[in-house]
Amino acid sequence: MKILVTGGAGFIGSHVAEACLRAGHEVVIVDDLSMGYRSNLPLGARFVEMSITDEAFTDFVVAEKFDTINHHAAHMELRVSVDKPVHDATINVLGSLRLLEAARASGVQHIVLASTTAVLGEFVHMPATESHPVLPIAPYGVSKRAMELYADYERITHGMSITTLRYTNVYGPRQNPHGESGVIAIFLERFMNGAPAVIHGDGSQERDYIHVDDVAAANVVALEQRVQGTYHICRNSAASVNDVVHALRDALGRECIVQHGPAKAGDPARTRASHDLFSSCTGWMPKIDLHEGINSTAAWFLRRGAE
Ligand SMILES: NC(=O)c1ccc[n+]([C@@H]2O[C@H](COP(=O)([O-])OP(=O)(O)OC[C@H]3O[C@@H](n4cnc5c(N)ncnc54)[C@H](O)[C@@H]3O)[C@@H](O)[C@H]2O)c1
């Protein structure tokens, strides 16, 4: 298959592109490098530097005649989305809509969209299934929800074939340690530099962490099996920030200093989601547990630091 991966110079998109290449597909990456890096681009992929918000992107998609599109390009800094919701929506809503329209015009056979369980807002029951109420509490979740709704419209009204994957907290090699989210990458970078990491609150808040290799595998399955609808991609297993710090200490084999700051307003105490629907439809299962994933991620950060 000839696959377009948008956001393929970023953290998750680069792993998806790599997994698609490994599965024998032809991969073209579009990224404007606003948050991605050339060094993330996998060997064997063709790279085009372009924004998905540009008119030229429509012409490009139509001309290239991709079989499938995997859409990971997005704005994803929550705080920026609060300060600059128009910027966030321009990329996540209008950019995604441009992609959907271009895909329909060019006869793309299947699309996989990267979404987030942030569209759910407060988790009112756990593990959250796909029938959980959807009430995003930040502009980032709102823009991703809008993308999901446009995908539903394209599916229902125009018969487009689309999988929407909602991830929980993804971690692994190549995650940007200078972003506002991605606690494992942020803490790793600080501990490796002998700097203290700041835990907001007492560290008991729990998240459903999933390794990027499991996420990339789910994307390949969704592209190849062309499953329809919206699915949660997660581990259905919650770990606290304190658990993460313990695992990082074990992985790095050194003292890791933490400081406690005030809890973030609106930070939920616990999030956990169910992947049963996607697993029963496709056979995909997450394979990497948190300790194994943190060990291999720490090894990657240490190798990169030594380069
Ligand atoms: N990291 C997570 O835990 C997580 C969780 C849920 C969902 N997601 C979703 O997964 C996707 C990838 O996230 P990530 O963590 O890899 O982020 P990332 O910032 O590493 O990757 C996003 C990529 O998109 C590119 N990009 C941004 N705006 C663009 C534009 N206008 N045109 C072309 N390229 C553009 C960036 O340069 C970057 O390379 C996003 O859609 C995000 O919403 C991520």
The ligand as an SDF file (V2000), in Angstrom:
LIG
                    3D

 44 48  0  0  0  0  0  0  0  0999 V2000
    1.5920   11.7370   22.9010 N   0  0  0  0  0  0  0  0  0  0  0  0
    0.4580   11.3020   23.4450 C   0  0  0  0  0  0  0  0  0  0  0  0
    0.4340   10.8400   24.5960 O   0  0  0  0  0  0  0  0  0  0  0  0
   -0.8320   11.3730   22.6610 C   0  0  0  0  0  0  0  0  0  0  0  0
   -2.0130   10.9590   23.3140 C   0  0  0  0  0  0  0  0  0  0  0  0
   -3.2160   11.0140   22.6050 C   0  0  0  0  0  0  0  0  0  0  0  0
   -3.2220   11.4190   21.2830 C   0  0  0  0  0  0  0  0  0  0  0  0
   -2.0850   11.8440   20.6770 N   0  0  0  0  0  0  0  0  0  0  0  0
   -2.1670   12.2860   19.2800 C   0  0  0  0  0  0  0  0  0  0  0  0
   -1.1610   11.6350   18.5190 O   0  0  0  0  0  0  0  0  0  0  0  0
   -0.6880   12.5070   17.4780 C   0  0  0  0  0  0  0  0  0  0  0  0
    0.8150   12.6080   17.5140 C   0  0  0  0  0  0  0  0  0  0  0  0
    1.2290   13.0940   18.7830 O   0  0  0  0  0  0  0  0  0  0  0  0
    2.7680   13.1280   19.2010 P   0  0  0  0  0  0  0  0  0  0  0  0
    2.8320   12.9130   20.6690 O   0  0  0  0  0  0  0  0  0  0  0  0
    3.5500   12.2570   18.3040 O   0  0  0  0  0  0  0  0  0  0  0  0
    3.1020   14.6650   18.9450 O   0  0  0  0  0  0  0  0  0  0  0  0
    4.3090   15.3450   18.1490 P   0  0  0  0  0  0  0  0  0  0  0  0
    4.1970   16.8080   18.4130 O   0  0  0  0  0  0  0  0  0  0  0  0
    5.5930   14.6610   18.4480 O   0  0  0  0  0  0  0  0  0  0  0  0
    3.9240   15.0420   16.6280 O   0  0  0  0  0  0  0  0  0  0  0  0
    3.0540   15.8400   15.8840 C   0  0  0  0  0  0  0  0  0  0  0  0
    3.7310   16.1540   14.5700 C   0  0  0  0  0  0  0  0  0  0  0  0
    2.8300   16.9330   13.7690 O   0  0  0  0  0  0  0  0  0  0  0  0
    3.5830   17.9440   13.1190 C   0  0  0  0  0  0  0  0  0  0  0  0
    2.6830   19.0450   12.7820 N   0  0  0  0  0  0  0  0  0  0  0  0
    2.0830   19.9100   13.6370 C   0  0  0  0  0  0  0  0  0  0  0  0
    1.3300   20.7790   12.9450 N   0  0  0  0  0  0  0  0  0  0  0  0
    1.4430   20.4580   11.6340 C   0  0  0  0  0  0  0  0  0  0  0  0
    0.9070   20.9870   10.4310 C   0  0  0  0  0  0  0  0  0  0  0  0
    0.1040   22.0420   10.4330 N   0  0  0  0  0  0  0  0  0  0  0  0
    1.2290   20.3800    9.2620 N   0  0  0  0  0  0  0  0  0  0  0  0
    2.0660   19.3020    9.2320 C   0  0  0  0  0  0  0  0  0  0  0  0
    2.6160   18.7760   10.3380 N   0  0  0  0  0  0  0  0  0  0  0  0
    2.3020   19.3290   11.5270 C   0  0  0  0  0  0  0  0  0  0  0  0
    4.6540   18.3410   14.1080 C   0  0  0  0  0  0  0  0  0  0  0  0
    5.7720   18.9720   13.5090 O   0  0  0  0  0  0  0  0  0  0  0  0
    5.0180   16.9910   14.7160 C   0  0  0  0  0  0  0  0  0  0  0  0
    6.0710   16.3740   14.0140 O   0  0  0  0  0  0  0  0  0  0  0  0
   -1.4290   13.8440   17.6730 C   0  0  0  0  0  0  0  0  0  0  0  0
   -2.5130   13.8550   16.7860 O   0  0  0  0  0  0  0  0  0  0  0  0
   -1.9110   13.7760   19.1080 C   0  0  0  0  0  0  0  0  0  0  0  0
   -3.0890   14.5240   19.2860 O   0  0  0  0  0  0  0  0  0  0  0  0
   -0.8860   11.8220   21.3440 C   0  0  0  0  0  0  0  0  0  0  0  0
  1  2  1  0
  2  3  2  0
  2  4  1  0
  4  5  1  0
  4 44  2  0
  5  6  2  0
  6  7  1  0
  7  8  2  0
  8  9  1  0
  8 44  1  0
  9 10  1  0
  9 42  1  0
 10 11  1  0
 11 12  1  0
 11 40  1  0
 12 13  1  0
 13 14  1  0
 14 15  2  0
 14 16  1  0
 14 17  1  0
 17 18  1  0
 18 19  2  0
 18 20  1  0
 18 21  1  0
 21 22  1  0
 22 23  1  0
 23 24  1  0
 23 38  1  0
 24 25  1  0
 25 26  1  0
 25 36  1  0
 26 27  1  0
 26 35  1  0
 27 28  2  0
 28 29  1  0
 29 30  1  0
 29 35  2  0
 30 31  1  0
 30 32  2  0
 32 33  1  0
 33 34  2  0
 34 35  1  0
 36 37  1  0
 36 38  1  0
 38 39  1  0
 40 41  1  0
 40 42  1  0
 42 43  1  0
M  CHG  2   8   1  16  -1
M  END
$$$$
